[in-house]
Amino acid sequence: MREALLNLGLLALRVLAGAGIAYHGYGKIFTPGNMESLTQIVSNMGFQYPEYFAWGAALSEFAGGILLIFGFATRLAAFFILVTMGVAIFIHHAADPFSAKELSCVYATIAGALFLTGAGKISVDGNLTKSRGSTF
């Protein structure tokens, strides 16, 4: 019973957080002008090749969020989301009050937890692990 509840909890966490983070990435990628705006923000943070880092951040949110929803390559997706949220917290919002970085902190915490735990058994990863006999 305890393991079933753990897996249901991981499923709920993955789906809700994945949908939220994918929504934010979707807006960055598919809303006209948003990638240009994000590229300028990344450039202002001092990154070389801001176009690549902006696309990397947006794709880590959009594609990473979708991967979390399905629980596929969960630890990899969570890692990239964690890095993206770390940049948002410690560089982009460094001087801002906590209220401005709160959502990034929540997503970073969830991504960190999923990086450590994996997706659980109710996931693509869980089904692959079952059939291959290994862990991700």
C-alpha positions, 0 to 999 in steps of 0.5 A: 500500500505504501509503495502504491501511494508513493507512486501515485504521489510521484505521478501527481507531482510529475503531471502537475509540475510537468504541465506547468513547466511545459506551459511556460516553455510553450509560451516562450517558444510559440508566442511571437516575440517571446524568444527574442525577448528571452534571448535579450534577457539571456544576453543581459545576464552575460551569457555568450551565445544567448540564442543557444542558451535561450533556446536551451532554457525554453526547450528544457521547460517545454520538452522537459515538462512533457517528458515529466508528464509521461515519466520518460527520461525523467532524471535527465529532464529534471536535471535540465529543468533544475539547471534552468531554474537555478539560473532563473533563481540565482542569476536572473532573479538574484536581486529580486524579492522572494515573491519574484523567484518563488515559482522558480524555486518551486519548480527547482525543488520539484525537479530536484526531487524527481532527479533524486527519486526518478519517475516512479512505477507509473511512468514510461521509465517505470515500465522500461525498468520493469522490462529491462530489469535496470534503473535509470 
